[in-house]
């Protein structure tokens, strides 16, 4: 089973809110997921500390067992200092 760390969209029309989740790569964008490890609110200013919230220990664990982050999530992880070893 291939596992991905990716975004799942929530919120209403023109008011997006994303959860950072760990899910099977075959599942739908907003479908079943294994674990929620954070949130991303693009409507908040970039300097606001609650714009991106990630459980760093859980993200590091999932990267350690082989989960592949999407490009956007890999940028978030890099910002927090969690290096995605397998992200190319």
N, CA, C and O atoms as a GROMACS GRO file, in nm:
protein
  352
    1UNK      N    1   0.084  -0.117   0.000
    1UNK     CA    2   0.000   0.000   0.000
    1UNK      C    3   0.089   0.124   0.000
    1UNK      O    4   0.177   0.138   0.085
    2UNK      N    5   0.066   0.213  -0.094
    2UNK     CA    6   0.139   0.338  -0.102
    2UNK      C    7   0.068   0.443  -0.018
    2UNK      O    8  -0.052   0.466  -0.034
    3UNK      N    9   0.142   0.508   0.070
    3UNK     CA   10   0.083   0.605   0.162
    3UNK      C   11   0.134   0.744   0.125
    3UNK      O   12   0.252   0.763   0.097
    4UNK      N   13   0.043   0.842   0.123
    4UNK     CA   14   0.076   0.980   0.091
    4UNK      C   15   0.039   1.071   0.206
    4UNK      O   16  -0.056   1.045   0.280
    5UNK      N   17   0.116   1.179   0.219
    5UNK     CA   18   0.079   1.288   0.310
    5UNK      C   19   0.031   1.400   0.218
    5UNK      O   20   0.108   1.451   0.137
    6UNK      N   21  -0.096   1.438   0.231
    6UNK     CA   22  -0.154   1.534   0.138
    6UNK      C   23  -0.260   1.618   0.206
    6UNK      O   24  -0.286   1.604   0.325
    7UNK      N   25  -0.321   1.708   0.127
    7UNK     CA   26  -0.424   1.798   0.177
    7UNK      C   27  -0.562   1.743   0.145
    7UNK      O   28  -0.583   1.686   0.038
    8UNK      N   29  -0.656   1.762   0.238
    8UNK     CA   30  -0.797   1.730   0.215
    8UNK      C   31  -0.874   1.860   0.236
    8UNK      O   32  -0.860   1.924   0.340
    9UNK      N   33  -0.955   1.898   0.137
    9UNK     CA   34  -1.023   2.028   0.142
    9UNK      C   35  -1.148   2.023   0.227
    9UNK      O   36  -1.224   1.926   0.225
   10UNK      N   37  -1.168   2.130   0.301
   10UNK     CA   38  -1.290   2.149   0.378
   10UNK      C   39  -1.335   2.293   0.358
   10UNK      O   40  -1.284   2.362   0.270
   11UNK      N   41  -1.430   2.337   0.438
   11UNK     CA   42  -1.479   2.473   0.423
   11UNK      C   43  -1.588   2.482   0.318
   11UNK      O   44  -1.631   2.381   0.264
   12UNK      N   45  -1.631   2.603   0.291
   12UNK     CA   46  -1.737   2.621   0.192
   12UNK      C   47  -1.683   2.691   0.068
   12UNK      O   48  -1.562   2.715   0.057
   13UNK      N   49  -1.770   2.722  -0.022
   13UNK     CA   50  -1.731   2.783  -0.149
   13UNK      C   51  -1.655   2.914  -0.125
   13UNK      O   52  -1.703   3.002  -0.053
   14UNK      N   53  -1.539   2.926  -0.187
   14UNK     CA   54  -1.451   3.042  -0.178
   14UNK      C   55  -1.396   3.069  -0.038
   14UNK      O   56  -1.342   3.176  -0.013
   15UNK      N   57  -1.410   2.974   0.053
   15UNK     CA   58  -1.355   2.984   0.189
   15UNK      C   59  -1.284   2.853   0.223
   15UNK      O   60  -1.329   2.782   0.313
   16UNK      N   61  -1.175   2.818   0.154
   16UNK     CA   62  -1.112   2.687   0.175
   16UNK      C   63  -1.044   2.675   0.310
   16UNK      O   64  -0.997   2.772   0.369
   17UNK      N   65  -1.040   2.553   0.356
   17UNK     CA   66  -0.971   2.514   0.479
   17UNK      C   67  -0.922   2.372   0.455
   17UNK      O   68  -1.001   2.287   0.414
   18UNK      N   69  -0.797   2.346   0.481
   18UNK     CA   70  -0.740   2.215   0.449
   18UNK      C   71  -0.693   2.143   0.574
   18UNK      O   72  -0.643   2.204   0.669
   19UNK      N   73  -0.708   2.012   0.573
   19UNK     CA   74  -0.649   1.925   0.674
   19UNK      C   75  -0.528   1.858   0.610
   19UNK      O   76  -0.534   1.818   0.493
   20UNK      N   77  -0.421   1.845   0.683
   20UNK     CA   78  -0.304   1.771   0.635
   20UNK      C   79  -0.322   1.629   0.687
   20UNK      O   80  -0.324   1.606   0.808
   21UNK      N   81  -0.336   1.535   0.594
   21UNK     CA   82  -0.370   1.398   0.632
   21UNK      C   83  -0.270   1.298   0.576
   21UNK      O   84  -0.195   1.327   0.484
   22UNK      N   85  -0.272   1.180   0.635
   22UNK     CA   86  -0.198   1.065   0.584
   22UNK      C   87  -0.304   0.970   0.530
   22UNK      O   88  -0.395   0.930   0.603
   23UNK      N   89  -0.293   0.934   0.401
   23UNK     CA   90  -0.396   0.851   0.338
   23UNK      C   91  -0.334   0.756   0.238
   23UNK      O   92  -0.223   0.777   0.190
   24UNK      N   93  -0.408   0.651   0.207
   24UNK     CA   94  -0.371   0.560   0.099
   24UNK      C   95  -0.375   0.641  -0.032
   24UNK      O   96  -0.467   0.720  -0.053
   25UNK      N   97  -0.279   0.621  -0.117
   25UNK     CA   98  -0.270   0.698  -0.241
   25UNK      C   99  -0.390   0.675  -0.332
   25UNK      O  100  -0.420   0.759  -0.417
   26UNK      N  101  -0.459   0.563  -0.316
   26UNK     CA  102  -0.573   0.532  -0.403
   26UNK      C  103  -0.703   0.594  -0.355
   26UNK      O  104  -0.801   0.595  -0.430
   27UNK      N  105  -0.708   0.647  -0.234
   27UNK     CA  106  -0.832   0.703  -0.182
   27UNK      C  107  -0.858   0.841  -0.242
   27UNK      O  108  -0.767   0.906  -0.292
   28UNK      N  109  -0.984   0.884  -0.236
   28UNK     CA  110  -1.024   1.012  -0.292
   28UNK      C  111  -0.967   1.127  -0.210
   28UNK      O  112  -0.922   1.108  -0.097
   29UNK      N  113  -0.969   1.246  -0.269
   29UNK     CA  114  -0.912   1.364  -0.202
   29UNK      C  115  -0.974   1.388  -0.065
   29UNK      O  116  -0.903   1.412   0.033
   30UNK      N  117  -1.106   1.381  -0.057
   30UNK     CA  118  -1.175   1.405   0.069
   30UNK      C  119  -1.231   1.276   0.129
   30UNK      O  120  -1.320   1.280   0.213
   31UNK      N  121  -1.178   1.163   0.085
   31UNK     CA  122  -1.228   1.033   0.130
   31UNK      C  123  -1.163   0.987   0.259
   31UNK      O  124  -1.121   1.068   0.342
   32UNK      N  125  -1.156   0.854   0.274
   32UNK     CA  126  -1.099   0.794   0.395
   32UNK      C  127  -0.952   0.831   0.411
   32UNK      O  128  -0.879   0.844   0.312
   33UNK      N  129  -0.911   0.847   0.536
   33UNK     CA  130  -0.771   0.874   0.564
   33UNK      C  131  -0.729   0.797   0.688
   33UNK      O  132  -0.812   0.752   0.766
   34UNK      N  133  -0.598   0.782   0.704
   34UNK     CA  134  -0.544   0.707   0.815
   34UNK      C  135  -0.533   0.794   0.940
   34UNK      O  136  -0.574   0.754   1.048
   35UNK      N  137  -0.477   0.915   0.923
   35UNK     CA  138  -0.454   1.002   1.038
   35UNK      C  139  -0.450   1.148   0.993
   35UNK      O  140  -0.398   1.179   0.886
   36UNK      N  141  -0.504   1.236   1.076
   36UNK     CA  142  -0.495   1.380   1.053
   36UNK      C  143  -0.375   1.430   1.132
   36UNK      O  144  -0.368   1.411   1.253
   37UNK      N  145  -0.280   1.495   1.063
   37UNK     CA  146  -0.160   1.541   1.133
   37UNK      C  147  -0.146   1.692   1.136
   37UNK      O  148  -0.048   1.744   1.190
   38UNK      N  149  -0.242   1.765   1.078
   38UNK     CA  150  -0.231   1.910   1.083
   38UNK      C  151  -0.341   1.980   1.006
   38UNK      O  152  -0.432   1.917   0.952
   39UNK      N  153  -0.330   2.113   1.002
   39UNK     CA  154  -0.426   2.196   0.930
   39UNK      C  155  -0.354   2.306   0.854
   39UNK      O  156  -0.240   2.342   0.886
   40UNK      N  157  -0.422   2.359   0.752
   40UNK     CA  158  -0.370   2.470   0.672
   40UNK      C  159  -0.487   2.560   0.637
   40UNK      O  160  -0.584   2.516   0.576
   41UNK      N  161  -0.477   2.688   0.676
   41UNK     CA  162  -0.581   2.785   0.646
   41UNK      C  163  -0.522   2.894   0.558
   41UNK      O  164  -0.457   2.985   0.610
   42UNK      N  165  -0.543   2.888   0.425
   42UNK     CA  166  -0.480   2.985   0.335
   42UNK      C  167  -0.537   3.126   0.346
   42UNK      O  168  -0.478   3.219   0.290
   43UNK      N  169  -0.648   3.145   0.415
   43UNK     CA  170  -0.708   3.277   0.427
   43UNK      C  171  -0.641   3.364   0.533
   43UNK      O  172  -0.658   3.486   0.533
   44UNK      N  173  -0.566   3.302   0.623
   44UNK     CA  174  -0.494   3.378   0.725
   44UNK      C  175  -0.369   3.441   0.665
   44UNK      O  176  -0.314   3.387   0.569
   45UNK      N  177  -0.322   3.554   0.720
   45UNK     CA  178  -0.198   3.615   0.669
   45UNK      C  179  -0.080   3.521   0.689
   45UNK      O  180  -0.079   3.439   0.781
   46UNK      N  181   0.019   3.533   0.604
   46UNK     CA  182   0.132   3.439   0.606
   46UNK      C  183   0.213   3.446   0.735
   46UNK      O  184   0.278   3.347   0.771
   47UNK      N  185   0.211   3.558   0.806
   47UNK     CA  186   0.288   3.568   0.931
   47UNK      C  187   0.212   3.512   1.051
   47UNK      O  188   0.269   3.502   1.160
   48UNK      N  189   0.086   3.476   1.035
   48UNK     CA  190   0.006   3.420   1.143
   48UNK      C  191   0.053   3.277   1.172
   48UNK      O  192   0.064   3.196   1.080
   49UNK      N  193   0.081   3.248   1.299
   49UNK     CA  194   0.137   3.118   1.335
   49UNK      C  195   0.036   3.004   1.324
   49UNK      O  196   0.076   2.888   1.317
   50UNK      N  197  -0.093   3.034   1.322
   50UNK     CA  198  -0.193   2.926   1.310
   50UNK      C  199  -0.236   2.902   1.166
   50UNK      O  200  -0.331   2.828   1.141
   51UNK      N  201  -0.166   2.964   1.070
   51UNK     CA  202  -0.196   2.939   0.928
   51UNK      C  203  -0.164   2.794   0.892
   51UNK      O  204  -0.243   2.727   0.825
   52UNK      N  205  -0.048   2.745   0.937
   52UNK     CA  206  -0.008   2.606   0.915
   52UNK      C  207   0.025   2.546   1.052
   52UNK      O  208   0.112   2.596   1.123
   53UNK      N  209  -0.045   2.439   1.086
   53UNK     CA  210  -0.021   2.369   1.212
   53UNK      C  211   0.006   2.223   1.178
   53UNK      O  212  -0.077   2.158   1.114
   54UNK      N  213   0.122   2.172   1.220
   54UNK     CA  214   0.159   2.033   1.191
   54UNK      C  215   0.209   1.967   1.318
   54UNK      O  216   0.286   2.026   1.394
   55UNK      N  217   0.164   1.844   1.342
   55UNK     CA  218   0.219   1.763   1.451
   55UNK      C  219   0.352   1.707   1.399
   55UNK      O  220   0.355   1.608   1.326
   56UNK      N  221   0.460   1.771   1.436
   56UNK     CA  222   0.590   1.740   1.378
   56UNK      C  223   0.637   1.599   1.407
   56UNK      O  224   0.699   1.537   1.321
   57UNK      N  225   0.609   1.547   1.525
   57UNK     CA  226   0.653   1.412   1.557
   57UNK      C  227   0.581   1.308   1.471
   57UNK      O  228   0.642   1.211   1.427
   58UNK      N  229   0.451   1.327   1.447
   58UNK     CA  230   0.375   1.233   1.364
   58UNK      C  231   0.417   1.244   1.217
   58UNK      O  232   0.424   1.142   1.147
   59UNK      N  233   0.446   1.364   1.170
   59UNK     CA  234   0.491   1.380   1.032
   59UNK      C  235   0.626   1.311   1.012
   59UNK      O  236   0.647   1.243   0.911
   60UNK      N  237   0.716   1.327   1.108
   60UNK     CA  238   0.846   1.261   1.099
   60UNK      C  239   0.831   1.110   1.102
   60UNK      O  240   0.902   1.038   1.031
   61UNK      N  241   0.738   1.060   1.185
   61UNK     CA  242   0.714   0.916   1.190
   61UNK      C  243   0.669   0.864   1.054
   61UNK      O  244   0.723   0.766   1.004
   62UNK      N  245   0.569   0.929   0.995
   62UNK     CA  246   0.516   0.880   0.868
   62UNK      C  247   0.618   0.890   0.755
   62UNK      O  248   0.622   0.804   0.667
   63UNK      N  249   0.701   0.994   0.757
   63UNK     CA  250   0.809   1.001   0.658
   63UNK      C  251   0.909   0.889   0.680
   63UNK      O  252   0.964   0.834   0.585
   64UNK      N  253   0.932   0.854   0.805
   64UNK     CA  254   1.026   0.748   0.839
   64UNK      C  255   0.982   0.610   0.793
   64UNK      O  256   1.065   0.524   0.764
   65UNK      N  257   0.849   0.588   0.788
   65UNK     CA  258   0.799   0.458   0.744
   65UNK      C  259   0.767   0.456   0.595
   65UNK      O  260   0.713   0.358   0.544
   66UNK      N  261   0.801   0.565   0.523
   66UNK     CA  262   0.792   0.563   0.378
   66UNK      C  263   0.678   0.640   0.314
   66UNK      O  264   0.656   0.625   0.194
   67UNK      N  265   0.606   0.721   0.388
   67UNK     CA  266   0.498   0.801   0.328
   67UNK      C  267   0.558   0.910   0.239
   67UNK      O  268   0.659   0.971   0.274
   68UNK      N  269   0.496   0.933   0.125
   68UNK     CA  270   0.543   1.032   0.029
   68UNK      C  271   0.458   1.158   0.038
   68UNK      O  272   0.337   1.151   0.018
   69UNK      N  273   0.517   1.275   0.069
   69UNK     CA  274   0.438   1.398   0.074
   69UNK      C  275   0.414   1.453  -0.068
   69UNK      O  276   0.496   1.432  -0.158
   70UNK      N  277   0.303   1.522  -0.085
   70UNK     CA  278   0.280   1.593  -0.211
   70UNK      C  279   0.373   1.715  -0.214
   70UNK      O  280   0.438   1.746  -0.114
   71UNK      N  281   0.379   1.783  -0.327
   71UNK     CA  282   0.470   1.897  -0.339
   71UNK      C  283   0.438   2.006  -0.239
   71UNK      O  284   0.528   2.060  -0.175
   72UNK      N  285   0.310   2.039  -0.223
   72UNK     CA  286   0.269   2.144  -0.130
   72UNK      C  287   0.302   2.106   0.014
   72UNK      O  288   0.356   2.188   0.089
   73UNK      N  289   0.271   1.985   0.053
   73UNK     CA  290   0.298   1.941   0.190
   73UNK      C  291   0.449   1.933   0.214
   73UNK      O  292   0.495   1.961   0.324
   74UNK      N  293   0.525   1.895   0.113
   74UNK     CA  294   0.672   1.891   0.128
   74UNK      C  295   0.727   2.030   0.158
   74UNK      O  296   0.822   2.043   0.235
   75UNK      N  297   0.668   2.134   0.097
   75UNK     CA  298   0.710   2.271   0.126
   75UNK      C  299   0.678   2.308   0.271
   75UNK      O  300   0.759   2.373   0.338
   76UNK      N  301   0.561   2.266   0.320
   76UNK     CA  302   0.524   2.292   0.459
   76UNK      C  303   0.622   2.224   0.554
   76UNK      O  304   0.667   2.284   0.651
   77UNK      N  305   0.655   2.098   0.525
   77UNK     CA  306   0.746   2.022   0.610
   77UNK      C  307   0.885   2.084   0.611
   77UNK      O  308   0.951   2.089   0.714
   78UNK      N  309   0.929   2.132   0.495
   78UNK     CA  310   1.060   2.196   0.486
   78UNK      C  311   1.062   2.324   0.570
   78UNK      O  312   1.162   2.356   0.633
   79UNK      N  313   0.950   2.398   0.570
   79UNK     CA  314   0.939   2.520   0.648
   79UNK      C  315   0.953   2.491   0.798
   79UNK      O  316   1.011   2.571   0.872
   80UNK      N  317   0.900   2.378   0.843
   80UNK     CA  318   0.908   2.339   0.984
   80UNK      C  319   1.037   2.265   1.017
   80UNK      O  320   1.059   2.229   1.133
   81UNK      N  321   1.123   2.242   0.919
   81UNK     CA  322   1.248   2.174   0.944
   81UNK      C  323   1.241   2.024   0.942
   81UNK      O  324   1.336   1.956   0.982
   82UNK      N  325   1.128   1.971   0.896
   82UNK     CA  326   1.115   1.826   0.883
   82UNK      C  327   1.151   1.794   0.738
   82UNK      O  328   1.073   1.820   0.646
   83UNK      N  329   1.267   1.739   0.719
   83UNK     CA  330   1.316   1.714   0.582
   83UNK      C  331   1.249   1.589   0.529
   83UNK      O  332   1.255   1.483   0.591
   84UNK      N  333   1.187   1.602   0.413
   84UNK     CA  334   1.126   1.487   0.348
   84UNK      C  335   1.235   1.415   0.269
   84UNK      O  336   1.275   1.460   0.162
   85UNK      N  337   1.283   1.304   0.323
   85UNK     CA  338   1.395   1.233   0.263
   85UNK      C  339   1.364   1.185   0.122
   85UNK      O  340   1.449   1.193   0.033
   86UNK      N  341   1.243   1.136   0.102
   86UNK     CA  342   1.210   1.075  -0.026
   86UNK      C  343   1.144   1.170  -0.123
   86UNK      O  344   1.114   1.131  -0.236
   87UNK      N  345   1.119   1.294  -0.084
   87UNK     CA  346   1.051   1.390  -0.174
   87UNK      C  347   1.149   1.436  -0.281
   87UNK      O  348   1.258   1.486  -0.251
   88UNK      N  349   1.109   1.418  -0.404
   88UNK     CA  350   1.195   1.460  -0.517
   88UNK      C  351   1.128   1.568  -0.596
   88UNK      O  352   1.185   1.615  -0.695
   0.00000   0.00000   0.00000
